[in-house]
Amino acid sequence: MIRRTFMTISASLFTLLVWTCSLGVEPVSKPDFSGLIMLAPGDSSTLSLTQLMALENDQILTYEVTGLSDSSIAQVWNLSGDSLKVMGGQAGVCDLTLLASSGSSRYEVALKISVSSVHQSGSANSINLGDTLVVNLWDYGVVESTTIDSIHLNFSTPGICQQTGFENGLLSFSTIRPGETSAVIEVWQSGTRTMIELELDVFIQRMVLAELFTNAGCIPCAPANELLNAINSASPEEELAVIRYHVSWPSPNDPMYHYNRSESTARVLYYGVSQAPTFVIDGVFAPSSTDLWSTQIQQASENDALIRIEISDVTDIGVDSIAIDFQMDSYAETELTNLRIMFAVTEDSVEFLGENGEDLHMQVMRDYHYMPLASLAPDGQFLGQGRLKWTAVSADRSRYQVIVFVQNDSDKKLLQATQISLN
């Protein structure tokens, strides 16, 4: 079983990237442990092999150096126990091999030592899956006025990011899947090498869905709507989607309920809503105290997203319908079952003077539809199309949002949502 470990040890300009695998008692041709040591000329560091190898249930007692390919690049001292001292010499890369013993097990260790006159470490870069990261090499000590002869790039964990382009000092990375990796960039200019290390964290942007059941004649609905307006205005568009369903009580004369009575009633029955206002955040009933709504939305946004949804196209069908083409990718470790994929179209604002004094109603649900999905395999993908009735009250299409979200029918919890303007 492969186990990957990322470790950073700082000593002057010293950085270590390691990855380990399961070990046998006897050494084999492939090393049990391999890694990369980066340091500057003249810098040194003393390491614990037990910590370096991330051994959880073993302790290195003795070791011997079995090979050092170039002593002008690095020097190594065998200290007592599991301690190892490494010092950088001239710029270059050399190989260091060790045979370590814990008493009951022996480990073959293969390290590359990279010595460079210029080392740069960048801060962690968080990248939303699907986005591109552009790194300006001039910001990391690469000399802009000197021609770049070559660039070499290595990732500590493959399959998370990949290089997609380089032009005028700008190095581009695209994302493949969620995860953490370290990118080591080696830049050569007229015999001088600059080593740059970047930590990359690829994540799936989670969009929280807020659903409010309201009515134009409901007195306590007015302050609830006002609060949700404020929360929505303060939230980035890619982090929060809002749908408001108008119900038939206490006023049966709410025109936004009559616009699509069957859809509103179906959603009421799905959750078992019995009063207005009722606020639901990612499929979970919010506290009756509105003071906690913002906190619950924030907490929901911090949950890891296991699914990514992308709306690829929205097309008109006739004069009153739209088709929504979408792609859903799962990055869950286990199969997801009993899913419901929902489609909704909302209107940003509707003017109507209600009995409760509200005259502007936001994110009004105009239609919704769903399709069941029995299961989605780990690393699985689903391509589909949803259709909605949509008769524009306004010619301004930017006032309408299409929202696609996936929900677990067993516990009603949302796994992910996304939205796009009809404009």
C-alpha positions in Angstrom: 0.0 0.0 0.0 1.5 3.3 -1.0 1.5 6.1 1.6 2.5 9.6 0.5 4.0 12.0 3.0 4.8 15.7 2.5 7.3 17.2 5.0 9.2 20.5 5.1 12.2 21.0 7.4 13.7 24.5 7.5 17.3 25.1 8.3 18.6 28.2 6.5 17.5 27.6 2.9 16.9 23.8 3.3 13.8 22.1 2.0 12.9 18.4 1.9 10.3 16.7 -0.2 9.7 13.0 0.6 7.4 10.2 -0.3 7.5 6.7 1.2 6.1 3.2 0.4 5.6 0.0 2.4 8.7 -1.8 3.2 10.0 -5.4 3.3 12.6 -6.9 5.6 15.1 -7.4 2.8 16.4 -4.6 0.6 15.1 -4.6 -3.0 16.3 -3.1 -6.2 13.8 -0.2 -5.9 14.6 2.0 -2.9 12.2 1.8 0.1 12.4 5.6 0.5 13.2 8.4 -1.9 13.2 12.1 -1.7 14.8 15.4 -2.7 17.0 17.7 -0.5 17.4 21.3 -1.6 19.9 23.6 0.1 22.3 26.5 -0.7 26.1 26.3 -1.0 27.7 26.3 2.5 24.4 25.6 4.2 24.1 22.4 6.4 21.4 20.6 8.3 21.3 17.7 10.7 18.4 15.3 10.1 16.8 12.4 11.9 16.3 9.5 9.5 13.4 8.2 11.5 11.5 11.6 11.2 12.7 12.1 7.6 11.3 8.7 6.6 8.1 9.3 8.6 8.3 5.9 10.3 5.4 5.6 12.7 6.1 2.2 14.4 9.8 1.9 13.9 13.1 3.6 14.9 16.3 3.8 12.9 19.2 2.6 15.1 22.1 2.6 12.7 22.8 3.3 9.1 25.7 3.5 6.6 26.3 5.7 3.6 26.5 3.4 0.6 27.0 6.0 -2.1 27.6 9.7 -2.9 27.8 10.5 -6.6 29.6 13.8 -6.3 31.4 15.0 -3.1 32.0 18.4 -4.6 28.2 19.1 -4.6 27.5 17.8 -1.1 29.3 16.3 1.9 27.7 13.9 4.3 28.6 13.0 7.9 27.4 9.9 9.6 26.5 10.9 13.2 25.4 8.7 16.1 22.1 6.9 16.0 19.8 8.0 13.2 21.3 11.5 12.8 22.6 12.6 9.4 24.4 15.8 8.6 24.4 17.2 5.0 26.3 20.3 3.7 26.0 21.9 0.4 29.1 22.5 -1.8 29.1 23.8 -5.4 25.8 24.1 -7.4 24.6 20.9 -8.9 22.7 17.7 -8.2 24.1 14.5 -6.8 22.8 11.1 -5.5 23.0 9.9 -1.9 22.2 6.3 -1.0 21.9 4.9 2.5 21.2 1.5 4.1 19.4 2.0 7.4 18.5 -0.5 10.0 16.0 -0.6 12.9 17.2 -3.9 14.2 14.3 -6.0 12.7 14.1 -4.2 9.3 16.5 -2.7 6.8 15.7 0.1 4.5 17.3 1.3 1.2 17.2 5.1 1.0 17.8 7.0 -2.2 18.1 10.8 -2.0 18.8 13.5 -4.5 20.7 16.5 -3.2 20.1 19.7 -5.1 22.5 22.6 -4.3 21.7 25.9 -5.9 23.0 29.4 -5.3 19.4 30.8 -5.5 16.5 29.2 -3.7 13.1 30.6 -3.4 10.0 29.3 -1.5 6.6 30.7 -2.3 3.6 30.8 -0.1 0.9 28.2 -0.4 -1.3 28.7 -3.5 -5.0 27.6 -3.3 -6.5 26.9 -6.7 -10.1 26.1 -7.5 -10.4 23.0 -9.5 -10.8 24.0 -13.1 -9.0 27.3 -12.7 -5.4 28.1 -13.9 -2.6 29.4 -11.8 0.0 31.7 -13.4 3.4 32.1 -11.7 5.6 35.1 -12.6 9.1 33.7 -12.3 10.5 37.3 -12.1 8.9 37.5 -8.6 11.1 34.5 -7.5 14.6 35.7 -8.2 14.8 34.7 -11.9 16.7 37.5 -13.7 14.3 39.1 -16.2 17.1 40.5 -18.4 18.8 37.1 -18.8 17.6 34.5 -21.3 16.1 31.4 -19.7 17.9 28.4 -21.2 15.7 25.6 -19.7 13.0 24.9 -17.2 12.4 21.6 -15.4 9.3 21.0 -13.3 8.6 18.2 -10.8 5.5 17.6 -8.6 5.8 15.7 -5.3 2.3 14.2 -6.0 1.5 13.6 -9.6 -1.9 13.9 -11.1 -3.0 17.0 -9.3 -1.6 19.8 -11.5 0.2 20.0 -14.8 2.2 22.7 -16.6 0.2 24.1 -19.5 2.3 26.9 -20.8 5.3 29.3 -20.5 5.7 32.7 -22.0 7.5 35.9 -21.0 8.4 34.6 -17.6 4.8 33.4 -16.9 4.5 29.7 -16.0 0.9 28.4 -16.2 -0.5 25.4 -14.2 -3.8 23.7 -14.9 -5.6 21.6 -12.3 -6.6 17.9 -12.7 -8.1 16.9 -9.4 -8.3 18.0 -5.8 -5.3 17.5 -3.5 -2.0 19.0 -2.3 1.3 18.9 -4.0 4.6 20.7 -4.1 6.0 22.0 -7.4 9.8 22.3 -7.7 10.8 24.5 -10.6 14.4 24.5 -11.8 15.4 27.4 -14.0 18.7 27.7 -15.8 20.1 31.0 -17.0 23.7 31.2 -18.4 24.9 28.4 -16.1 23.1 29.8 -13.0 20.3 27.8 -11.6 17.3 29.1 -9.6 15.2 26.6 -7.6 11.7 27.6 -6.7 9.4 25.6 -4.5 5.6 26.2 -4.5 3.0 24.5 -2.4 -0.2 24.0 -4.3 -3.6 23.2 -2.8 -6.3 22.3 -5.4 -9.8 22.4 -4.0 -13.4 22.3 -5.2 -15.2 25.5 -4.6 -18.3 24.8 -2.6 -21.5 26.7 -3.2 -24.0 26.8 -0.4 -27.7 26.8 -1.3 -30.0 28.9 0.9 -33.7 28.2 0.4 -36.3 30.4 2.1 -40.0 29.6 2.2 -41.9 32.9 2.4 -45.2 34.7 1.6 -46.1 38.3 0.6 -48.6 38.4 3.4 -46.4 37.0 6.1 -45.4 39.7 8.7 -42.3 37.9 10.1 -41.2 37.0 6.5 -40.3 40.7 5.8 -37.3 40.9 8.3 -36.3 37.4 7.3 -36.1 38.4 3.7 -34.3 41.6 4.5 -31.6 39.6 6.5 -31.2 37.1 3.6 -30.8 40.1 1.2 -27.9 41.4 3.3 -26.3 38.0 3.6 -26.5 37.4 -0.1 -25.1 40.9 -0.9 -22.1 40.3 1.3 -21.4 36.8 -0.1 -19.3 36.1 -3.3 -21.5 35.0 -6.2 -19.5 31.7 -6.5 -20.2 30.8 -2.8 -23.9 31.3 -2.3 -27.0 30.6 -4.3 -30.5 31.6 -3.1 -34.0 30.3 -4.0 -37.1 31.7 -2.4 -40.3 29.7 -2.7 -43.6 31.6 -2.1 -46.1 29.5 -0.3 -49.9 29.8 0.0 -50.1 30.9 3.7 -50.9 33.1 5.5 -52.1 35.0 2.4 -53.6 32.9 -0.5 -53.3 36.0 -2.8 -49.5 35.9 -3.3 -49.1 36.1 -7.1 -45.6 34.5 -6.9 -47.1 31.4 -5.3 -49.8 31.2 -8.0 -47.2 31.6 -10.7 -46.0 28.0 -10.0 -48.2 26.5 -7.3 -47.3 22.8 -8.0 -43.6 23.4 -7.8 -43.7 25.4 -4.5 -46.0 22.8 -3.0 -43.8 19.9 -4.0 -40.8 21.6 -2.3 -42.8 22.2 0.8 -43.8 18.6 1.0 -40.2 17.4 0.3 -38.9 19.2 3.4 -42.1 19.0 5.5 -42.3 22.8 5.8 -45.2 23.9 8.0 -44.6 27.6 8.7 -43.3 30.7 7.1 -40.7 31.9 7.2 -38.7 28.6 7.1 -35.0 28.8 6.2 -33.1 25.8 4.9 -29.3 25.8 4.4 -27.8 23.0 2.3 -30.8 20.8 3.0 -30.7 21.4 6.8 -33.3 23.5 8.7 -31.7 26.7 10.0 -32.3 27.8 13.6 -35.4 29.8 14.3 -33.1 32.6 15.5 -32.1 34.6 12.5 -29.0 35.8 14.3 -27.5 32.3 13.6 -28.3 32.2 9.9 -25.0 33.8 8.7 -23.0 31.6 11.0 -24.6 28.4 9.7 -24.0 29.5 6.1 -20.4 30.1 6.9 -20.1 26.7 8.5 -21.7 25.0 5.5 -19.3 26.7 3.2 -16.3 25.2 5.1 -17.5 21.6 4.4 -15.4 19.8 1.9 -17.0 19.5 -1.5 -16.9 16.0 -3.0 -18.6 16.9 -6.3 -18.0 19.5 -9.0 -20.9 20.6 -11.2 -20.3 22.6 -14.4 -23.1 24.1 -16.5 -21.8 23.8 -20.1 -24.7 25.3 -22.0 -28.2 26.8 -21.6 -30.3 27.0 -24.8 -33.8 28.2 -25.6 -36.4 25.6 -26.6 -39.3 27.2 -28.3 -40.6 30.4 -26.6 -41.1 29.1 -23.0 -38.5 26.5 -22.1 -34.7 26.2 -21.7 -32.4 23.2 -21.7 -29.5 23.0 -19.3 -26.5 20.8 -20.2 -24.3 20.0 -17.3 -21.4 17.8 -16.1 -21.1 16.4 -12.6 -17.8 14.8 -11.4 -17.4 13.0 -8.1 -14.1 13.0 -6.2 -15.6 11.0 -3.3 -13.7 7.9 -2.1 -16.9 5.8 -2.0 -20.0 5.5 -4.1 -22.6 8.2 -3.7 -26.2 6.8 -3.8 -29.8 7.9 -3.8 -29.1 11.3 -5.4 -31.5 13.9 -6.7 -30.3 16.5 -9.3 -32.3 19.7 -9.1 -32.7 22.5 -11.6 -34.3 25.8 -10.8 -34.6 29.2 -12.5 -35.0 32.3 -10.3 -35.8 35.9 -11.0 -33.6 38.4 -9.2 -36.4 40.9 -8.3 -40.2 41.1 -8.6 -42.1 44.2 -7.8 -45.3 43.6 -5.8 -46.7 45.3 -2.8 -47.6 42.6 -0.3 -49.8 42.7 2.7 -46.7 42.6 4.9 -45.4 45.8 3.3 -42.7 44.2 1.1 -42.7 45.7 -2.4 -39.6 44.0 -3.8 -39.1 40.2 -3.7 -35.7 38.7 -4.5 -34.6 35.4 -6.0 -38.2 34.3 -6.7 -38.4 30.7 -7.9 -40.0 30.6 -11.4 -39.7 26.9 -12.1 -37.9 23.8 -10.9 -37.5 20.3 -12.0 -35.5 17.3 -10.8 -34.1 14.0 -12.0 -33.1 11.0 -9.8 -29.7 9.5 -10.0 -29.3 6.1 -8.3 -25.5 6.2 -7.8 -22.3 8.0 -8.8 -19.1 5.9 -8.6 -15.9 7.2 -7.0 -14.1 9.4 -9.6 -17.3 8.9 -11.6 -18.8 11.4 -14.1 -22.4 12.1 -15.1 -23.4 14.1 -18.2 -27.0 15.2 -18.3 -29.6 17.7 -19.4 -32.4 19.3 -17.5 -35.4 21.3 -18.8 -37.3 24.2 -17.3 -40.3 26.2 -18.2 -39.3 29.8 -18.4 -41.5 32.6 -19.6 -39.6 35.9 -19.2 -41.5 38.5 -17.3 -38.7 40.9 -18.2 -36.7 41.1 -21.4 -33.5 41.6 -19.3 -32.2 38.0 -19.2 -29.5 39.0 -16.7 -32.3 39.1 -14.1 -32.6 35.3 -14.2 -30.4 32.7 -12.7 -30.2 29.0 -13.5 -29.2 26.9 -10.4 -28.2 23.2 -10.6 -27.6 21.3 -7.4 -27.4 17.7 -6.2 -29.0 16.5 -3.0 -29.0 13.2 -1.1 -32.6 12.0 -0.9 -31.9 10.0 2.2 -31.0 12.9 4.5 -31.9 15.8 2.3 -28.3 17.2 2.6 -26.8 19.1 -0.4 -23.5 17.9 -1.8 -22.9 20.8 -4.3 -24.6 23.6 -6.2 -23.7 25.9 -9.0 -25.4 28.8 -10.8 -25.2 30.8 -14.0 -26.9 33.9 -15.4 -29.3 33.5 -18.3 -27.7 36.6 -19.9 
